[in-house]
Amino acid sequence: MTLLPEPPDDPLDEDDFPLGDGTAESEVLVVCPHCGEANELALDPGGGSVQEYVEDCQVCCRPWRVTVRYAEDGTADVFTEALDE
């Protein structure tokens, strides 16, 4: 019987993969186009290089369109646009 070594105590995190090395961004801070408050969004790099969906502001609850475009180096350009109610 062969014993495998124990895994390291510190799992890989964002500090191990600085942006620009091909690791996709998974969180971003955006400003609500209605109230101007900051909102943290979880991004889905597995959803494709271009994504579009509707998100509600975490502060004022009004809807906006989110457009995400991933570059080859993993950086995400995120745009928000107010939706008419």
Secondary structure, DSSP 4 states (H G I P E B T S, - for coil): --PPPPPPSS---GGGS-TTSSPPP-EEEEE-TTT--EEEEE--GGG-SEEEEEEE-TTT--EEEEEEEE-TTS-EEEEEEEPP-
